[in-house]
Amino acid sequence: MFNEQTRRDFIKTATALGFASLLPTSAIAQQAAGTMIKRVIHGTSEKLPVIGFGSTAAVRLIVKDGPALMTELLETMLKLGSSVIDTAPREKEIDEAFGNVLVLPQFKDKFFITTKIGLNRFLDVREVDKQGGIGQYEQTKRLFHRTPADLIFVESMTDMDLHWPSLKDWKSSGEARYIGITTSATADHERMEAFMKSDKPDFIEVNYSLLEPEAEQRILPLAQDLGIGVLINSPFNGGEYFKTVKGQTLPDWTAEFECNSWGQFNLKYLLGQPAINTILTETTKASNMVDNLSAGLGKQPDETMRKKIKAHFDTLVKK
């Protein structure tokens, strides 16, 4: 064992030094070239970076605190070669403020942005009817100043009979490049699996982590077999993952795959699944963004090392 930087120490030092000096050696070269690992979207020549941004928490701060933080986060993404931003419908003033950031000259047309329909997270009545779902997309299109949409999801597979036909229409008309479905609940995996087989969406977004590994049993192998793109949500289980590793020393053997933090320990393990295009990490700190994105740079664990990672993590869960 060695007292390699904990996530907090790594982040603090990396931020103080402009973070490049603490990136793995091979990652420094990748950073200079903006070459985060990327994976092809099946059936196309388009590639997505393996680490992206789940933007909800940070976007909600724009109206209150101004655009400086979001601007810094997006600049950090581009510097490290990332471009995938996952979004969902929010109050008009929030999405309008985010859209104003997206059209800044340094960001215009630089990102692959997902959006969703089907749920209103900020209302007491969460589900929306068919016209409400159409309205959600129309608002996103207008406020984000983007057409066609890169990827539209039916969020949490809500009322699929209402909303999936809308997505199919948008793809047919050129309003959407890709369409798909999401879940962040393991209990929904069986329903997701059935829909993948019957309708073969372009993409799925699904929960997967060392704490919630169930997707690797059936969902991820099926996506690979069917050529369905995969985005991963909840890689840190809303912070529960870090509670599990809190106070633990990162094993010295993690240096073999250039892992500098417990966050990277988890992300690099997940990236061993070849079906995954992008893992969506959420943060409101540029320093955390650096740490997360760095998991997509440098050496990655092979299958033998992944088994070692999983076995070690399981011992921590049992403590």
Rosetta silent file (secondary structure, phi, psi, omega in degrees, C-alpha in Angstrom):
SEQUENCE: MFNEQTRRDFIKTATALGFASLLPTSAIAQQAAGTMIKRVIHGTSEKLPVIGFGSTAAVRLIVKDGPALMTELLETMLKLGSSVIDTAPREKEIDEAFGNVLVLPQFKDKFFITTKIGLNRFLDVREVDKQGGIGQYEQTKRLFHRTPADLIFVESMTDMDLHWPSLKDWKSSGEARYIGITTSATADHERMEAFMKSDKPDFIEVNYSLLEPEAEQRILPLAQDLGIGVLINSPFNGGEYFKTVKGQTLPDWTAEFECNSWGQFNLKYLLGQPAINTILTETTKASNMVDNLSAGLGKQPDETMRKKIKAHFDTLVKK
SCORE:     score description
SCORE:     0.000 S_00000001
   1 L     0.000  150.771  175.939    0.000    0.000    0.000 S_00000001
   2 L  -143.414  155.164 -177.640    1.134    3.563   -0.523 S_00000001
   3 L   -86.883   55.695  172.981   -0.215    6.935    0.436 S_00000001
   4 L   -58.733  160.490 -177.018   -0.891    7.998   -3.138 S_00000001
   5 L   -55.388  133.190  165.921   -3.109   11.060   -3.305 S_00000001
   6 L   -70.747  170.905  178.929   -6.603   10.556   -2.094 S_00000001
   7 H   -53.879  -44.253 -176.837   -9.255   12.093   -4.359 S_00000001
   8 H   -66.703  -43.364 -179.695   -9.197   15.255   -2.279 S_00000001
   9 H   -65.278  -42.346  179.486   -5.399   15.540   -2.203 S_00000001
  10 H   -60.031  -46.652 -177.761   -5.121   14.841   -5.918 S_00000001
  11 H   -63.308  -45.821 -178.197   -7.724   17.457   -6.730 S_00000001
  12 H   -60.272  -47.609 -177.937   -6.203   20.103   -4.452 S_00000001
  13 H   -69.895  -42.440 -179.393   -2.691   19.664   -5.827 S_00000001
  14 H   -60.274  -40.380  179.844   -3.805   19.291   -9.428 S_00000001
  15 H   -66.133  -43.914 -177.683   -5.769   22.514   -9.211 S_00000001
  16 H   -62.783  -33.314 -177.146   -2.903   24.426   -7.613 S_00000001
  17 L   -99.675   11.694 -177.409   -0.485   23.349  -10.346 S_00000001
  18 L    77.244   11.377  172.329   -2.873   23.733  -13.244 S_00000001
  19 L    64.441  -21.717 -176.128   -3.431   19.942  -13.010 S_00000001
  20 H   -64.536  -36.041 -175.591   -1.287   18.937  -15.999 S_00000001
  21 H   -68.366  -16.837  179.548    1.758   18.070  -13.892 S_00000001
  22 H  -104.354   -0.314  174.518   -0.192   15.425  -11.994 S_00000001
  23 L   -71.194  148.959  176.334   -1.768   13.723  -14.957 S_00000001
  24 L   -53.950  151.534 -175.444   -0.300   10.299  -15.808 S_00000001
  25 H   -53.574  -48.895 -179.534    2.660   10.521  -18.196 S_00000001
  26 H   -68.279  -26.578  179.679    0.789    9.036  -21.143 S_00000001
  27 H   -72.105  -30.040  179.486   -2.207   11.202  -20.292 S_00000001
  28 H   -62.274  -42.952  177.575   -0.150   14.389  -20.595 S_00000001
  29 H   -64.700  -40.189  178.149    0.535   13.604  -24.220 S_00000001
  30 H   -63.994  -42.466 -179.878   -3.119   12.772  -24.758 S_00000001
  31 H   -60.717  -44.013 -178.179   -4.175   16.014  -23.086 S_00000001
  32 H   -59.967  -33.118 -179.942   -1.842   18.052  -25.272 S_00000001
  33 H   -93.179   -1.995 -176.361   -3.448   16.522  -28.329 S_00000001
  34 L    64.122   34.885 -171.877   -6.958   16.671  -26.859 S_00000001
  35 L  -111.209   63.765  167.235   -7.189   12.924  -27.356 S_00000001
  36 L   -58.410  150.032  175.395   -9.279   11.447  -24.599 S_00000001
  37 L   -54.520  134.971  178.850  -10.140    7.829  -25.376 S_00000001
  38 E  -129.450  151.290 -179.800  -13.128    7.771  -27.742 S_00000001
  39 E  -128.476  141.510 -174.206  -15.436    4.998  -28.853 S_00000001
  40 E   -71.983  138.547  168.343  -17.362    4.673  -32.089 S_00000001
  41 L   -75.043  124.098 -173.232  -21.147    4.951  -32.211 S_00000001
  42 L   -53.025  134.656  176.713  -22.195    1.677  -33.812 S_00000001
  43 L    81.823    5.651 -179.922  -22.941    1.918  -37.511 S_00000001
  44 L  -135.421  176.890  171.498  -21.271    5.310  -37.890 S_00000001
  45 L  -101.459    2.535 -177.402  -17.804    6.828  -38.019 S_00000001
  46 L   -78.974  138.642  179.618  -18.679    9.202  -35.162 S_00000001
  47 E  -120.270  146.945  175.783  -16.846    8.767  -31.865 S_00000001
  48 E  -116.664  142.611  175.091  -17.721    9.907  -28.343 S_00000001
  49 E   -67.100  148.842 -170.826  -15.257   10.576  -25.500 S_00000001
  50 L   -77.290  -16.064  175.628  -15.492    8.003  -22.731 S_00000001
  51 E  -121.595  128.980  179.135  -16.085   10.516  -19.910 S_00000001
  52 E  -128.184 -161.676 -169.179  -18.820   13.144  -20.120 S_00000001
  53 E  -130.537  119.294  168.826  -20.818   15.496  -17.931 S_00000001
  54 E   -88.970  109.203 -157.455  -24.162   15.027  -16.201 S_00000001
  55 L   -94.099   -3.199 -165.691  -24.968   18.692  -15.958 S_00000001
  56 H   -55.852  -51.646 -174.721  -28.084   19.109  -13.801 S_00000001
  57 H   -61.726  -44.610 -177.973  -26.576   20.306  -10.508 S_00000001
  58 H   -69.288  -38.958 -179.632  -24.192   22.782  -12.139 S_00000001
  59 H   -62.236  -36.909 -178.020  -26.778   24.131  -14.580 S_00000001
  60 L   -66.442  -16.260 -179.999  -29.133   24.930  -11.718 S_00000001
  61 L   -85.890  -12.506 -173.291  -26.526   27.269  -10.247 S_00000001
  62 H   -62.668  -46.693 -177.101  -26.309   29.532  -13.301 S_00000001
  63 H   -62.391  -40.038 -176.998  -29.371   31.664  -12.517 S_00000001
  64 H   -77.431  -44.431 -170.223  -28.309   32.150   -8.901 S_00000001
  65 H  -109.462   -4.701 -177.960  -24.542   32.503   -9.249 S_00000001
  66 L    91.648  175.217 -170.955  -23.999   33.519  -12.871 S_00000001
  67 L   -87.493   -1.194 -172.015  -22.332   31.662  -15.752 S_00000001
  68 H   -60.092  -45.419 -178.507  -18.699   31.719  -14.553 S_00000001
  69 H   -63.238  -48.130 -179.282  -18.720   28.230  -13.013 S_00000001
  70 H   -62.674  -38.893  177.426  -20.423   26.590  -15.984 S_00000001
  71 H   -60.114  -43.530  179.223  -18.050   28.356  -18.347 S_00000001
  72 H   -64.071  -41.795  179.794  -15.089   26.997  -16.364 S_00000001
  73 H   -63.065  -44.406 -179.143  -16.515   23.468  -16.369 S_00000001
  74 H   -68.759  -37.377  176.375  -17.094   23.468  -20.114 S_00000001
  75 H   -63.661  -37.956  177.140  -13.654   24.913  -20.804 S_00000001
  76 H   -63.622  -42.649  177.356  -12.160   22.147  -18.657 S_00000001
  77 H   -56.421  -51.503 -176.582  -14.046   19.546  -20.657 S_00000001
  78 H   -64.307  -36.687 -179.256  -12.744   20.813  -23.970 S_00000001
  79 H   -63.319  -34.302 -178.404   -9.199   21.102  -22.662 S_00000001
  80 L   -98.721    9.495  171.713   -9.211   17.424  -21.682 S_00000001
  81 L    86.125   18.849  178.638  -10.946   16.255  -24.849 S_00000001
  82 L  -101.518  157.246 -177.498  -14.483   15.695  -23.582 S_00000001
  83 L  -153.226   -2.436 -175.951  -17.654   16.897  -25.287 S_00000001
  84 E   -91.443  123.594  177.477  -20.714   14.905  -24.085 S_00000001
  85 E  -122.724  124.567  178.992  -23.227   16.810  -21.937 S_00000001
  86 E   -98.130  129.015 -179.436  -26.330   15.096  -20.598 S_00000001
  87 L  -130.536  168.756  173.758  -29.332   17.327  -19.903 S_00000001
  88 L  -146.604  156.218 -177.578  -32.995   17.063  -18.950 S_00000001
  89 L   -59.989  134.014  177.681  -35.831   19.630  -19.131 S_00000001
  90 L  -130.223 -177.340  177.538  -35.696   22.222  -16.378 S_00000001
  91 L   -56.931  148.269 -174.102  -37.436   25.482  -15.629 S_00000001
  92 H   -54.549  -44.494 -175.794  -37.360   27.857  -18.589 S_00000001
  93 H   -65.648  -29.220  179.642  -35.111   30.443  -16.939 S_00000001
  94 H   -74.260  -47.985  179.905  -32.528   27.789  -16.082 S_00000001
  95 H   -68.038  -30.529  176.420  -32.353   26.243  -19.545 S_00000001
  96 H   -65.725  -41.507  178.735  -32.328   29.683  -21.120 S_00000001
  97 H   -65.497  -39.117  178.026  -29.315   30.633  -19.012 S_00000001
  98 H   -67.077  -41.650  177.672  -27.557   27.404  -19.955 S_00000001
  99 H   -59.714  -35.597  178.630  -28.354   27.950  -23.610 S_00000001
 100 H   -66.569  -28.816  175.129  -26.733   31.386  -23.426 S_00000001
 101 H   -74.141  -42.074 -176.199  -23.526   29.693  -22.249 S_00000001
 102 H   -62.018  -27.356 -178.138  -23.652   27.062  -24.987 S_00000001
 103 L   -92.784    4.600  173.183  -23.707   29.704  -27.741 S_00000001
 104 L   -59.872  145.664 -173.464  -20.603   31.502  -26.494 S_00000001
 105 L   -52.371  -37.005 -176.959  -18.025   31.525  -29.333 S_00000001
 106 L   -74.704  -11.694 -176.921  -15.659   29.098  -27.598 S_00000001
 107 L  -114.348  -18.333 -172.462  -18.442   26.535  -27.141 S_00000001
 108 L   -56.845  124.292  177.045  -20.652   26.853  -30.196 S_00000001
 109 L    64.108   22.845 -179.145  -20.992   23.488  -31.973 S_00000001
 110 L  -100.680  -10.023 -171.651  -18.315   21.904  -29.762 S_00000001
 111 L  -120.554  150.843  170.108  -20.543   19.581  -27.720 S_00000001
 112 E   -98.268  112.206 -170.887  -22.650   16.458  -28.157 S_00000001
 113 E  -116.142  127.487  174.480  -25.745   17.270  -26.086 S_00000001
 114 E   -95.767  154.666  170.873  -28.470   14.889  -24.990 S_00000001
 115 E  -141.145  174.261 -173.817  -31.918   15.911  -23.871 S_00000001
 116 E  -141.428  158.097  169.750  -34.974   14.094  -22.556 S_00000001
 117 E  -134.377  164.272  173.526  -38.753   14.197  -22.540 S_00000001
 118 L   116.515  -26.843 -179.491  -41.406   12.528  -20.420 S_00000001
 119 E  -131.658  144.350  168.847  -40.815   13.887  -16.914 S_00000001
 120 L  -109.883   98.488 -174.294  -41.068   17.281  -15.202 S_00000001
 121 L   -66.314  -24.410 -171.721  -38.668   16.889  -12.299 S_00000001
 122 L  -100.942    8.573  178.157  -39.565   20.240  -10.748 S_00000001
 123 L  -115.098  155.645  177.993  -43.372   19.825  -10.686 S_00000001
 124 L   -62.464  -41.438  175.814  -45.610   17.881   -8.287 S_00000001
 125 L   -92.477  105.087 -169.346  -47.119   16.008  -11.256 S_00000001
 126 L   -79.270  -35.979 -177.249  -43.993   14.569  -12.833 S_00000001
 127 E   -76.198  148.551  175.831  -45.390   12.830  -15.913 S_00000001
 128 L  -120.510  152.200  178.981  -46.281   14.817  -19.006 S_00000001
 129 L   -80.028 -176.886 -175.397  -48.738   13.896  -21.758 S_00000001
 130 H   -58.481  -47.504 -179.448  -47.794   13.502  -25.432 S_00000001
 131 H   -66.242  -33.960  176.622  -48.134   17.183  -26.234 S_00000001
 132 H   -63.179  -39.678  176.506  -46.256   18.051  -23.064 S_00000001
 133 H   -63.941  -41.687  176.532  -43.348   15.885  -24.196 S_00000001
 134 H   -61.595  -41.202  178.269  -43.328   17.597  -27.574 S_00000001
 135 H   -63.122  -36.209  177.653  -43.340   20.927  -25.769 S_00000001
 136 H   -61.239  -45.695  179.204  -40.339   19.880  -23.693 S_00000001
 137 H   -66.088  -41.694 -179.554  -38.299   19.193  -26.810 S_00000001
 138 H   -60.971  -37.988  178.195  -39.466   22.395  -28.512 S_00000001
 139 H   -67.045  -44.731  179.541  -38.366   24.411  -25.468 S_00000001
 140 H   -60.625  -46.027  179.554  -34.975   22.714  -25.350 S_00000001
 141 H   -57.761  -44.364 -176.809  -34.438   23.265  -29.069 S_00000001
 142 H   -69.937  -45.046 -174.184  -35.337   26.932  -28.755 S_00000001
 143 H   -79.427  -28.855  178.036  -33.377   27.710  -25.583 S_00000001
 144 H   -88.486   -8.863  178.754  -30.275   25.670  -26.457 S_00000001
 145 L    57.543   44.623 -175.892  -30.258   27.078  -30.029 S_00000001
 146 L  -134.169  127.480  170.495  -29.591   23.604  -31.432 S_00000001
 147 L  -155.621  134.299   -1.190  -31.134   21.699  -34.305 S_00000001
 148 L   -73.887  165.521  174.057  -31.051   18.886  -35.016 S_00000001
 149 E   -71.381  141.537  176.629  -30.801   17.407  -31.524 S_00000001
 150 E   -66.993  -49.465 -175.634  -27.837   15.104  -31.064 S_00000001
 151 E  -153.591  125.238  176.667  -29.730   12.602  -28.901 S_00000001
 152 E  -114.672  130.537  177.825  -33.241   12.633  -27.409 S_00000001
 153 E  -109.880  150.854  159.360  -34.227   10.170  -24.685 S_00000001
 154 E   -86.557  113.204 -173.689  -37.534    9.141  -23.175 S_00000001
 155 H   -70.139  130.498  177.254  -36.566    9.691  -19.558 S_00000001
 156 H    55.088   26.187  179.224  -36.990    6.706  -17.241 S_00000001
 157 H    51.206   38.819 -176.510  -38.975    4.950  -20.006 S_00000001
 158 L   -77.778  126.680  175.444  -41.985    7.009  -18.915 S_00000001
 159 L    45.333   57.090 -175.756  -45.222    6.436  -20.875 S_00000001
 160 H   -58.244  -32.866 -179.721  -43.370    4.887  -23.794 S_00000001
 161 H   -64.181  -26.088  178.096  -46.584    4.457  -25.775 S_00000001
 162 H   -86.824  -44.699 -166.377  -46.956    8.267  -25.796 S_00000001
 163 H   -96.587  -29.364 -179.056  -43.395    9.473  -26.200 S_00000001
 164 H   -63.270  -40.242  175.605  -41.502    6.877  -28.220 S_00000001
 165 H   -58.707  -35.010  177.632  -43.557    7.587  -31.377 S_00000001
 166 H   -63.256  -44.108  179.715  -42.614   11.276  -31.037 S_00000001
 167 H   -63.193  -41.083  178.723  -38.919   10.377  -30.927 S_00000001
 168 H   -63.447  -39.177  177.296  -39.269    8.136  -33.973 S_00000001
 169 H   -63.657  -42.550 -179.324  -40.998   10.955  -35.852 S_00000001
 170 H   -64.969  -37.860  178.512  -38.211   13.397  -34.941 S_00000001
 171 H   -68.633  -41.951  179.942  -35.549   11.015  -36.147 S_00000001
 172 H   -62.243  -35.165 -177.018  -37.405   10.355  -39.405 S_00000001
 173 H   -87.100   -6.372 -177.893  -37.789   14.087  -40.039 S_00000001
 174 L    89.537    4.520  177.716  -34.185   14.921  -39.186 S_00000001
 175 L   -72.169  -26.705 -179.515  -35.029   16.717  -35.956 S_00000001
 176 E  -130.958  135.928  177.094  -32.987   14.152  -33.991 S_00000001
 177 E   -78.736  -41.576  179.821  -29.802   12.369  -34.978 S_00000001
 178 E  -137.070  153.315  177.448  -30.184    9.598  -32.381 S_00000001
 179 E  -135.080  156.360 -177.827  -32.968    8.483  -30.031 S_00000001
 180 E  -169.768 -168.594 -176.508  -33.053    6.298  -26.945 S_00000001
 181 E  -134.546  155.826  179.792  -34.327    5.449  -23.469 S_00000001
 182 E  -129.519  158.127  162.581  -33.004    5.886  -19.939 S_00000001
 183 L  -154.132  149.789  172.220  -33.249    4.409  -16.485 S_00000001
 184 L  -121.348   17.103 -177.337  -31.357    5.011  -13.273 S_00000001
 185 L  -123.412  124.373  179.598  -33.083    2.175  -11.414 S_00000001
 186 H   -59.552  -30.869  179.528  -31.871   -1.424  -11.421 S_00000001
 187 H   -61.877  -20.046 -179.063  -35.494   -2.546  -10.998 S_00000001
 188 H   -92.776    0.474 -175.332  -36.152   -1.254  -14.544 S_00000001
 189 H   -62.610  -38.031 -179.598  -33.411   -3.279  -16.217 S_00000001
 190 H   -63.607  -41.700  178.820  -35.727   -6.102  -17.223 S_00000001
 191 H   -67.537  -38.273  176.816  -38.098   -3.674  -18.934 S_00000001
 192 H   -63.323  -43.927  179.596  -35.172   -1.939  -20.617 S_00000001
 193 H   -58.936  -43.947 -179.790  -33.838   -5.260  -21.855 S_00000001
 194 H   -62.457  -41.068 -179.276  -37.208   -6.167  -23.370 S_00000001
 195 H   -69.806  -37.418  176.911  -37.436   -2.822  -25.189 S_00000001
 196 H   -58.240  -40.050 -179.251  -33.890   -3.123  -26.495 S_00000001
 197 H   -72.393  -37.769 -174.240  -34.836   -6.444  -28.074 S_00000001
 198 H   -83.467  -36.191 -172.334  -38.158   -5.275  -29.512 S_00000001
 199 H  -119.936  -13.562  178.387  -37.306   -1.760  -30.757 S_00000001
 200 L    44.775   72.043  175.931  -33.500   -1.492  -30.789 S_00000001
 201 L   -64.873  160.810  177.020  -33.065    2.179  -29.804 S_00000001
 202 L   -65.605  -37.991 -176.616  -29.926    3.969  -30.965 S_00000001
 203 E  -139.328  153.618  162.613  -28.831    4.546  -27.361 S_00000001
 204 E  -123.801  154.262  168.808  -29.614    3.581  -23.814 S_00000001
 205 E  -123.200  124.261 -169.980  -28.614    5.437  -20.657 S_00000001
 206 E  -142.844  152.274  178.097  -28.363    3.144  -17.644 S_00000001
 207 E   -77.554  137.033 -179.522  -27.028    3.080  -14.085 S_00000001
 208 L  -162.500  131.952  178.992  -23.775    1.186  -13.555 S_00000001
 209 L  -165.528  173.904  173.986  -21.041    1.354  -10.913 S_00000001
 210 L   -62.547  -29.809  177.291  -18.950   -0.777   -8.598 S_00000001
 211 L   -80.274  -28.736  179.185  -21.793   -0.389   -6.089 S_00000001
 212 L  -127.540   76.671 -173.421  -24.470   -1.213   -8.683 S_00000001
 213 H   -87.263    4.138 -170.358  -22.827   -3.632  -11.147 S_00000001
 214 H   -57.369  -29.997 -177.589  -26.003   -5.363  -12.322 S_00000001
 215 H   -61.002  -24.584 -178.001  -25.984   -3.779  -15.787 S_00000001
 216 H   -74.896  -11.882 -178.661  -22.904   -5.807  -16.711 S_00000001
 217 L   -76.166  -45.882 -175.120  -24.866   -9.040  -16.379 S_00000001
 218 L  -133.145  -43.109 -173.520  -27.370   -8.588  -19.212 S_00000001
 219 H   -63.504  -51.097 -176.218  -27.892   -4.970  -20.313 S_00000001
 220 H   -68.134  -43.578  174.932  -24.348   -4.159  -21.433 S_00000001
 221 H   -60.634  -37.699  178.847  -23.699   -7.467  -23.249 S_00000001
 222 H   -66.566  -41.755  178.055  -27.032   -7.099  -25.036 S_00000001
 223 H   -59.580  -41.572  179.395  -26.233   -3.530  -26.075 S_00000001
 224 H   -66.280  -41.486  179.798  -22.957   -4.702  -27.548 S_00000001
 225 H   -63.961  -37.672 -175.705  -24.631   -7.591  -29.374 S_00000001
 226 H   -90.724   -7.119 -177.999  -27.332   -5.327  -30.837 S_00000001
 227 L    73.382   35.759  179.349  -25.056   -2.386  -31.647 S_00000001
 228 L   -98.022  130.482  177.417  -26.825   -0.008  -29.233 S_00000001
 229 E   -67.810  153.095 -175.061  -24.851    2.956  -27.899 S_00000001
 230 E  -133.449  125.201  165.666  -24.490    3.231  -24.114 S_00000001
 231 E  -109.128  142.280 -179.349  -24.258    6.178  -21.742 S_00000001
 232 E  -108.500  127.851  173.101  -23.755    5.436  -18.045 S_00000001
 233 E  -108.779  166.801  176.332  -25.435    7.474  -15.311 S_00000001
 234 L    54.515   43.951 -179.421  -24.958    7.405  -11.521 S_00000001
 235 L   -66.148  -23.161  179.015  -21.372    6.079  -11.580 S_00000001
 236 L  -110.895   11.275  174.406  -20.854    7.320   -8.019 S_00000001
 237 H    52.728   46.362  177.999  -24.377    6.533   -6.787 S_00000001
 238 H    60.793   26.491  179.515  -25.094   10.079   -5.697 S_00000001
 239 H    98.870  -10.841 -179.828  -21.988   10.094   -3.493 S_00000001
 240 H   -62.352  -34.309  179.086  -22.598    6.725   -1.816 S_00000001
 241 H   -57.944  -44.786 -176.713  -19.545    5.292   -3.556 S_00000001
 242 H   -70.143  -26.045  173.689  -17.255    7.825   -1.857 S_00000001
 243 H   -65.844  -34.448 -179.557  -18.738    7.008    1.539 S_00000001
 244 H   -67.755  -38.111 -175.718  -17.655    3.416    0.960 S_00000001
 245 H   -97.680   -0.611 -177.554  -14.027    4.311    0.217 S_00000001
 246 L   -57.134  130.841  177.543  -13.726    7.218    2.677 S_00000001
 247 L    82.128   -3.142 -179.721  -10.603    6.911    4.820 S_00000001
 248 L   -91.472  149.214  178.352   -9.207    4.042    2.757 S_00000001
 249 L   -91.215  131.966  178.794   -5.774    4.105    1.153 S_00000001
 250 L   -65.276  127.870 -178.459   -5.601    3.645   -2.581 S_00000001
 251 L   -60.440  146.632 -178.100   -3.676    0.389   -3.271 S_00000001
 252 H   -66.253  -25.404 -178.570   -0.204    0.840   -4.723 S_00000001
 253 H   -70.045  -10.947  177.282   -0.983   -1.495   -7.633 S_00000001
 254 H   -68.130  -16.646  176.300   -3.378    1.088   -9.059 S_00000001
 255 H   -63.539  -23.251 -178.926   -0.276    2.868  -10.379 S_00000001
 256 H   -63.927  -25.351  175.792   -0.081    0.110  -13.005 S_00000001
 257 H  -120.152   29.261  172.064   -3.063    1.676  -14.776 S_00000001
 258 L    53.032   51.010  179.458   -2.253    5.288  -13.862 S_00000001
 259 L  -102.680  124.398 -175.656   -5.013    5.694  -11.303 S_00000001
 260 L  -109.675   -1.457 -175.652   -4.624    8.684   -8.989 S_00000001
 261 L  -159.536  165.213  176.187   -7.862    8.662   -6.979 S_00000001
 262 H   -66.993  -29.932  175.850  -10.775    6.572   -5.803 S_00000001
 263 H   -62.506  -45.761  178.352  -12.949    8.291   -8.385 S_00000001
 264 H   -67.359  -32.188  176.558  -10.680    7.073  -11.163 S_00000001
 265 H   -54.465  -44.964  179.323  -10.553    3.637   -9.530 S_00000001
 266 H   -72.831  -48.653 -175.180  -14.289    3.299  -10.174 S_00000001
 267 H   -64.451  -42.451  179.827  -14.406    4.981  -13.588 S_00000001
 268 H   -66.125  -34.143  173.849  -11.494    3.029  -15.031 S_00000001
 269 H   -61.736  -47.815 -177.838  -13.115   -0.206  -13.875 S_00000001
 270 H   -61.782  -36.994 -177.578  -16.364    0.733  -15.630 S_00000001
 271 L   -67.655  -11.561  174.212  -14.547    1.633  -18.834 S_00000001
 272 L   -67.620  -11.390  175.891  -13.422   -1.977  -19.085 S_00000001
 273 L   -84.896  111.174 -174.130  -16.903   -2.675  -20.464 S_00000001
 274 L   -67.598  -17.333  179.628  -16.498   -2.283  -24.248 S_00000001
 275 L   -69.941  -21.622 -173.645  -20.220   -1.618  -24.790 S_00000001
 276 L   -77.105  129.985  170.043  -19.931    1.754  -23.027 S_00000001
 277 L   -87.580  -52.163 -173.118  -19.522    4.901  -25.096 S_00000001
 278 E  -145.654  136.599  171.493  -19.555    7.512  -22.326 S_00000001
 279 E   -99.757  128.234 -177.584  -19.777    7.641  -18.532 S_00000001
 280 E   -94.773  115.649  178.092  -21.606   10.723  -17.274 S_00000001
 281 E  -109.441  144.134 -176.257  -20.088   12.258  -14.144 S_00000001
 282 L  -117.779  134.296  178.992  -21.710   15.120  -12.272 S_00000001
 283 L  -158.783  160.408  172.639  -19.929   17.841  -10.342 S_00000001
 284 L  -116.824   16.935 -179.446  -20.070   21.540   -9.552 S_00000001
 285 L  -128.640  131.089  178.962  -16.279   21.878   -9.202 S_00000001
 286 H   -63.214  -33.711  179.673  -13.759   22.195  -12.007 S_00000001
 287 H   -64.635  -40.720  175.148  -11.192   20.375   -9.877 S_00000001
 288 H   -66.132  -36.274  177.982  -13.498   17.351   -9.587 S_00000001
 289 H   -59.709  -43.376  178.512  -14.106   17.593  -13.322 S_00000001
 290 H   -58.619  -47.359 -178.172  -10.361   17.305  -13.921 S_00000001
 291 H   -61.455  -46.012 -179.569  -10.157   14.212  -11.738 S_00000001
 292 H   -63.805  -49.333 -177.448  -13.123   12.547  -13.425 S_00000001
 293 H   -63.577  -30.655 -178.803  -12.048   13.343  -16.975 S_00000001
 294 H   -64.942  -18.746  175.643   -8.526   12.122  -16.275 S_00000001
 295 L   -64.435  -23.524  178.928   -9.926    8.596  -15.931 S_00000001
 296 L   -90.831    7.760  178.013  -10.369    8.676  -19.712 S_00000001
 297 L  -116.467  153.103  174.079   -6.715    9.488  -20.284 S_00000001
 298 L    78.787 -164.688 -174.885   -3.700    7.247  -19.951 S_00000001
 299 L   -68.966  150.227  177.904   -3.496    3.519  -19.266 S_00000001
 300 L  -122.118  150.118 -179.299   -6.594    1.437  -18.545 S_00000001
 301 L   -69.654  141.737  173.286   -6.849   -1.805  -16.531 S_00000001
 302 L   -82.055 -177.920 -173.432   -6.982   -5.099  -18.411 S_00000001
 303 H   -65.769  -36.388  176.615   -9.493   -7.798  -17.496 S_00000001
 304 H   -61.929  -43.109  178.976   -7.197   -9.386  -14.920 S_00000001
 305 H   -69.116  -34.467  177.242   -6.759   -6.032  -13.218 S_00000001
 306 H   -61.671  -39.279  177.577  -10.491   -5.350  -13.369 S_00000001
 307 H   -64.369  -36.784  177.885  -11.104   -8.535  -11.398 S_00000001
 308 H   -66.827  -41.511  176.581   -8.559   -7.340   -8.849 S_00000001
 309 H   -59.258  -49.409 -177.747  -10.310   -3.965   -8.613 S_00000001
 310 H   -62.328  -43.530 -179.111  -13.690   -5.603   -8.066 S_00000001
 311 H   -63.499  -41.303  179.979  -12.349   -8.022   -5.450 S_00000001
 312 H   -66.754  -43.391  179.336  -10.669   -5.220   -3.524 S_00000001
 313 H   -62.370  -39.940  179.680  -13.751   -3.013   -3.634 S_00000001
 314 H   -60.313  -33.564  177.220  -15.916   -5.876   -2.392 S_00000001
 315 H   -67.923  -32.304  178.270  -13.706   -6.160    0.692 S_00000001
 316 H   -70.897  -37.203  179.154  -14.335   -2.472    1.412 S_00000001
 317 H   -63.265  -34.720 -176.608  -18.094   -2.906    1.074 S_00000001
 318 H   -79.246  -12.589 -178.041  -18.007   -5.713    3.649 S_00000001
 319 L   -69.335    0.000    0.000  -16.126   -3.648    6.231 S_00000001
